[in-house]
């Protein structure tokens, strides 16, 4: 397990003094990326072979929203791995060890040049420290859209600030955009995100929305292809 200590700083909180969900996603990503430094065999192989790990799916459960000024610990741990994908938990706890957020995600091992999946040898995978999966509900990876008609929303032009070092829209930026489309009186308790096609600088994301008894769905399109799907419940 790898961990970092943070605080709910003013810039991380909304007008109610509560931690923004967008910021939660950012610090979870930071912890997961920094985890690589604790796995020299894995990190070395990635560097030597021009590879990176890209998020393919995340489920984020909101247990309790921290308030301004709270001290928090972010933890991440791998509980399963195969040549193409890694499965991890990333959670945020208060000083008493109570969970504020629980998450599980799937990371895809990808060649930076081609953008295609690339296998990691078994001997490299065996160097990765494994932990037990965190106790939480694990939903299906695939998000099935309801039959209700999707409503077109205002497009988002991809800007410089949306891009990360992988040269595409950062996962937290998708969440920021999607949250801006939700009704003001809606407070999600769970977010499921399926990432399909990465948007890059100069692209335009076309959002569409719908809802049913299972939640609110936001779908980002790149042209006629789906880029990212959100389910908020």
C-alpha positions as a Markdown table, in Angstrom:
| # | Residue | x | y | z |
|---|---|---|---|---|
| 1 | Unk | 0.0 | 0.0 | 0.0 |
| 2 | Unk | 1.2 | 3.5 | -0.8 |
| 3 | Unk | -0.2 | 6.6 | 0.9 |
| 4 | Unk | 0.1 | 10.4 | 0.9 |
| 5 | Unk | -1.2 | 12.9 | 3.5 |
| 6 | Unk | -3.2 | 15.9 | 2.4 |
| 7 | Unk | -5.5 | 18.5 | 3.8 |
| 8 | Unk | -8.8 | 19.9 | 2.6 |
| 9 | Unk | -7.3 | 23.3 | 1.6 |
| 10 | Unk | -9.5 | 26.3 | 0.7 |
| 11 | Unk | -8.9 | 25.7 | -3.1 |
| 12 | Unk | -10.2 | 22.1 | -2.7 |
| 13 | Unk | -13.5 | 23.2 | -1.1 |
| 14 | Unk | -16.7 | 24.6 | -2.5 |
| 15 | Unk | -18.9 | 27.4 | -1.2 |
| 16 | Unk | -20.2 | 25.1 | 1.6 |
| 17 | Unk | -16.7 | 24.4 | 2.8 |
| 18 | Unk | -16.9 | 20.8 | 1.6 |
| 19 | Unk | -14.3 | 19.1 | -0.5 |
| 20 | Unk | -15.0 | 19.2 | -4.2 |
| 21 | Unk | -15.5 | 15.8 | -5.9 |
| 22 | Unk | -13.3 | 17.0 | -8.8 |
| 23 | Unk | -10.5 | 17.6 | -6.3 |
| 24 | Unk | -11.0 | 14.2 | -4.8 |
| 25 | Unk | -10.4 | 12.6 | -8.2 |
| 26 | Unk | -7.2 | 14.7 | -8.6 |
| 27 | Unk | -5.6 | 13.5 | -5.4 |
| 28 | Unk | -6.6 | 9.9 | -6.1 |
| 29 | Unk | -4.9 | 10.2 | -9.4 |
| 30 | Unk | -1.8 | 11.8 | -7.8 |
| 31 | Unk | -1.5 | 9.0 | -5.3 |
| 32 | Unk | -1.9 | 6.3 | -7.9 |
| 33 | Unk | 0.8 | 7.9 | -10.1 |
| 34 | Unk | 3.2 | 8.4 | -7.3 |
| 35 | Unk | 2.7 | 4.7 | -6.4 |
| 36 | Unk | 4.7 | 3.9 | -9.4 |
| 37 | Unk | 7.9 | 5.2 | -7.7 |
| 38 | Unk | 7.4 | 2.5 | -5.0 |
| 39 | Unk | 7.5 | -0.2 | -7.6 |
| 40 | Unk | 11.0 | 0.2 | -9.3 |
| 41 | Unk | 10.7 | -3.0 | -11.4 |
| 42 | Unk | 7.4 | -2.0 | -12.8 |
| 43 | Unk | 8.3 | 1.6 | -13.3 |
| 44 | Unk | 11.7 | 0.6 | -14.9 |
| 45 | Unk | 9.9 | -1.6 | -17.4 |
| 46 | Unk | 7.5 | 1.1 | -18.4 |
| 47 | Unk | 10.2 | 3.6 | -19.0 |
| 48 | Unk | 12.4 | 1.2 | -21.0 |
| 49 | Unk | 9.5 | 0.3 | -23.2 |
| 50 | Unk | 7.7 | 3.6 | -23.6 |
| 51 | Unk | 4.6 | 2.6 | -21.7 |
| 52 | Unk | 2.1 | 4.2 | -19.4 |
| 53 | Unk | -1.0 | 3.2 | -17.5 |
| 54 | Unk | -4.3 | 4.7 | -18.5 |
| 55 | Unk | -7.5 | 4.6 | -16.5 |
| 56 | Unk | -10.2 | 2.5 | -18.2 |
| 57 | Unk | -12.8 | 2.4 | -15.4 |
| 58 | Unk | -13.4 | 3.8 | -12.0 |
| 59 | Unk | -16.1 | 3.4 | -9.4 |
| 60 | Unk | -16.0 | 6.1 | -6.7 |
| 61 | Unk | -18.2 | 5.8 | -3.6 |
| 62 | Unk | -18.8 | 8.8 | -1.4 |
| 63 | Unk | -19.1 | 7.8 | 2.2 |
| 64 | Unk | -18.6 | 11.2 | 3.9 |
| 65 | Unk | -17.6 | 14.5 | 2.4 |
| 66 | Unk | -14.7 | 16.1 | 4.3 |
| 67 | Unk | -14.9 | 19.7 | 5.5 |
| 68 | Unk | -12.4 | 22.6 | 5.0 |
| 69 | Unk | -9.2 | 22.1 | 7.0 |
| 70 | Unk | -9.5 | 18.4 | 7.7 |
| 71 | Unk | -6.4 | 16.2 | 7.6 |
| 72 | Unk | -6.8 | 13.3 | 5.3 |
| 73 | Unk | -4.8 | 10.3 | 4.1 |
| 74 | Unk | -5.0 | 9.0 | 0.5 |
| 75 | Unk | -4.1 | 5.3 | 0.0 |
| 76 | Unk | -3.7 | 3.2 | -3.1 |
| 77 | Unk | -3.0 | -0.5 | -3.4 |
| 78 | Unk | -3.1 | -3.1 | -6.2 |
| 79 | Unk | -5.2 | -6.2 | -5.5 |
| 80 | Unk | -5.0 | -7.9 | -8.9 |
| 81 | Unk | -2.9 | -7.7 | -12.1 |
| 82 | Unk | -2.6 | -9.4 | -15.4 |
| 83 | Unk | -0.5 | -8.7 | -18.5 |
| 84 | Unk | -2.8 | -6.0 | -19.8 |
| 85 | Unk | -4.7 | -4.6 | -16.8 |
| 86 | Unk | -4.1 | -3.7 | -13.2 |
| 87 | Unk | -6.9 | -3.5 | -10.6 |
| 88 | Unk | -6.5 | -1.2 | -7.6 |
| 89 | Unk | -8.3 | 0.5 | -4.7 |
| 90 | Unk | -7.7 | 4.1 | -3.9 |
| 91 | Unk | -9.4 | 5.5 | -0.8 |
| 92 | Unk | -9.4 | 8.6 | 1.4 |
| 93 | Unk | -9.5 | 8.3 | 5.2 |
| 94 | Unk | -9.9 | 10.8 | 8.1 |
| 95 | Unk | -7.3 | 10.7 | 11.0 |
| 96 | Unk | -9.5 | 8.2 | 12.9 |
| 97 | Unk | -9.2 | 5.8 | 9.9 |
| 98 | Unk | -12.8 | 6.2 | 8.8 |
| 99 | Unk | -13.4 | 6.1 | 5.1 |
| 100 | Unk | -14.5 | 9.3 | 3.3 |
| 101 | Unk | -14.2 | 7.8 | -0.2 |
| 102 | Unk | -13.7 | 4.3 | -1.5 |
| 103 | Unk | -12.8 | 3.6 | -5.1 |
| 104 | Unk | -11.7 | 0.7 | -7.3 |
| 105 | Unk | -10.4 | 1.2 | -10.8 |
| 106 | Unk | -8.9 | -0.6 | -13.8 |
| 107 | Unk | -5.8 | 0.7 | -15.4 |
| 108 | Unk | -4.8 | -0.4 | -18.9 |
| 109 | Unk | -1.1 | -0.9 | -19.8 |
| 110 | Unk | -0.6 | 1.1 | -23.0 |
| 111 | Unk | 2.3 | 2.0 | -25.4 |
| 112 | Unk | 2.7 | 5.8 | -25.5 |
| 113 | Unk | 3.5 | 5.9 | -29.2 |
| 114 | Unk | 0.8 | 3.7 | -30.6 |
| 115 | Unk | -1.9 | 4.2 | -27.9 |
| 116 | Unk | -2.5 | 0.4 | -28.0 |
| 117 | Unk | -2.6 | -2.1 | -25.2 |
| 118 | Unk | 0.8 | -3.7 | -24.6 |
| 119 | Unk | 1.5 | -6.8 | -22.4 |
| 120 | Unk | 3.7 | -6.7 | -19.4 |
| 121 | Unk | 5.8 | -9.9 | -18.9 |
| 122 | Unk | 4.8 | -12.1 | -16.0 |
| 123 | Unk | 8.2 | -11.7 | -14.3 |
| 124 | Unk | 7.7 | -8.0 | -14.1 |
| 125 | Unk | 4.1 | -8.4 | -12.8 |
| 126 | Unk | 5.5 | -10.6 | -10.0 |
| 127 | Unk | 7.5 | -7.7 | -8.6 |
| 128 | Unk | 4.4 | -5.7 | -7.8 |
| 129 | Unk | 3.3 | -5.7 | -4.2 |
| 130 | Unk | -0.3 | -7.0 | -3.8 |
| 131 | Unk | -2.8 | -6.2 | -1.1 |
| 132 | Unk | -6.2 | -7.5 | -0.2 |
| 133 | Unk | -9.1 | -5.8 | -2.0 |
| 134 | Unk | -10.9 | -3.2 | 0.1 |
| 135 | Unk | -14.3 | -4.1 | 1.4 |
| 136 | Unk | -16.9 | -2.3 | -0.8 |
| 137 | Unk | -19.5 | -3.1 | -3.4 |
| 138 | Unk | -17.8 | -3.8 | -6.8 |
| 139 | Unk | -20.2 | -3.1 | -9.6 |
| 140 | Unk | -19.9 | -4.2 | -13.2 |
| 141 | Unk | -17.3 | -2.5 | -15.3 |
| 142 | Unk | -19.5 | -1.9 | -18.3 |
| 143 | Unk | -22.1 | 1.0 | -17.9 |
| 144 | Unk | -25.3 | 0.1 | -19.7 |
| 145 | Unk | -27.1 | 3.2 | -20.9 |
| 146 | Unk | -30.9 | 3.4 | -20.3 |
| 147 | Unk | -33.3 | 3.4 | -23.2 |
| 148 | Unk | -34.4 | 7.0 | -22.5 |
| 149 | Unk | -33.5 | 9.5 | -25.1 |
| 150 | Unk | -30.3 | 11.4 | -24.6 |
| 151 | Unk | -30.5 | 15.2 | -24.5 |
| 152 | Unk | -27.8 | 17.2 | -26.2 |
| 153 | Unk | -26.0 | 19.7 | -24.0 |
| 154 | Unk | -23.5 | 22.6 | -24.6 |
| 155 | Unk | -20.2 | 21.3 | -26.1 |
| 156 | Unk | -16.9 | 21.6 | -24.4 |
| 157 | Unk | -13.8 | 22.7 | -26.4 |
| 158 | Unk | -10.7 | 21.0 | -25.1 |
| 159 | Unk | -8.3 | 23.6 | -23.7 |
| 160 | Unk | -4.6 | 23.6 | -22.7 |
| 161 | Unk | -5.5 | 23.3 | -19.0 |
| 162 | Unk | -7.5 | 20.1 | -19.7 |
| 163 | Unk | -4.4 | 18.2 | -21.0 |
| 164 | Unk | -2.1 | 16.2 | -18.8 |
| 165 | Unk | 1.4 | 14.7 | -19.4 |
| 166 | Unk | -0.1 | 11.9 | -21.5 |
| 167 | Unk | -1.2 | 14.6 | -23.9 |
| 168 | Unk | -4.9 | 14.0 | -23.6 |
| 169 | Unk | -7.7 | 15.2 | -21.4 |
| 170 | Unk | -7.0 | 14.4 | -17.7 |
| 171 | Unk | -9.5 | 12.0 | -16.1 |
| 172 | Unk | -10.4 | 14.6 | -13.4 |
| 173 | Unk | -11.2 | 17.2 | -16.1 |
| 174 | Unk | -13.9 | 14.9 | -17.6 |
| 175 | Unk | -15.4 | 14.7 | -14.1 |
| 176 | Unk | -15.3 | 18.5 | -13.7 |
| 177 | Unk | -17.2 | 18.9 | -17.0 |
| 178 | Unk | -19.8 | 16.3 | -16.2 |
| 179 | Unk | -20.4 | 17.7 | -12.7 |
| 180 | Unk | -21.2 | 21.1 | -14.2 |
| 181 | Unk | -24.1 | 19.5 | -16.1 |
| 182 | Unk | -25.8 | 18.0 | -13.1 |
| 183 | Unk | -28.8 | 19.6 | -11.4 |
| 184 | Unk | -27.8 | 21.9 | -8.5 |
| 185 | Unk | -29.9 | 20.0 | -6.0 |
| 186 | Unk | -28.5 | 16.6 | -7.0 |
| 187 | Unk | -25.8 | 15.1 | -4.7 |
| 188 | Unk | -24.2 | 11.9 | -6.0 |
| 189 | Unk | -23.3 | 9.1 | -3.6 |
| 190 | Unk | -21.6 | 7.0 | -6.3 |
| 191 | Unk | -19.9 | 7.8 | -9.6 |
| 192 | Unk | -19.1 | 5.2 | -12.2 |
| 193 | Unk | -16.9 | 6.2 | -15.1 |
| 194 | Unk | -16.0 | 4.2 | -18.2 |
| 195 | Unk | -13.2 | 5.7 | -20.4 |
| 196 | Unk | -13.2 | 4.7 | -24.0 |
| 197 | Unk | -11.5 | 7.2 | -26.3 |
| 198 | Unk | -9.2 | 9.9 | -25.0 |
| 199 | Unk | -9.9 | 13.5 | -26.1 |
| 200 | Unk | -6.9 | 15.6 | -27.1 |
| 201 | Unk | -6.1 | 19.3 | -27.6 |
| 202 | Unk | -8.3 | 20.8 | -30.2 |
| 203 | Unk | -11.1 | 18.3 | -29.9 |
| 204 | Unk | -14.7 | 19.2 | -29.0 |
| 205 | Unk | -16.5 | 17.0 | -26.5 |
| 206 | Unk | -20.2 | 16.7 | -27.2 |
| 207 | Unk | -22.1 | 15.9 | -24.0 |
| 208 | Unk | -25.5 | 14.2 | -23.9 |
| 209 | Unk | -27.6 | 13.4 | -20.8 |
| 210 | Unk | -30.4 | 11.2 | -19.7 |
| 211 | Unk | -31.7 | 9.7 | -16.4 |
| 212 | Unk | -33.9 | 6.9 | -15.1 |
| 213 | Unk | -34.5 | 5.3 | -11.7 |
| 214 | Unk | -30.9 | 4.1 | -11.6 |
| 215 | Unk | -29.3 | 7.6 | -11.8 |
| 216 | Unk | -28.2 | 10.3 | -14.1 |
| 217 | Unk | -26.0 | 9.5 | -17.1 |
| 218 | Unk | -23.6 | 11.8 | -18.9 |
| 219 | Unk | -22.1 | 10.7 | -22.2 |
| 220 | Unk | -19.3 | 12.5 | -23.9 |
| 221 | Unk | -19.0 | 12.0 | -27.7 |
| 222 | Unk | -16.0 | 12.7 | -30.0 |
| 223 | Unk | -17.8 | 12.9 | -33.3 |
| 224 | Unk | -20.0 | 9.8 | -33.5 |
| 225 | Unk | -17.9 | 7.8 | -31.1 |
| 226 | Unk | -18.3 | 7.7 | -27.3 |
| 227 | Unk | -15.4 | 9.1 | -25.4 |
| 228 | Unk | -16.5 | 8.7 | -21.8 |
| 229 | Unk | -19.6 | 7.5 | -19.9 |
| 230 | Unk | -20.7 | 8.6 | -16.4 |
| 231 | Unk | -23.3 | 7.2 | -14.1 |
| 232 | Unk | -24.2 | 9.3 | -11.1 |
| 233 | Unk | -26.3 | 7.7 | -8.4 |
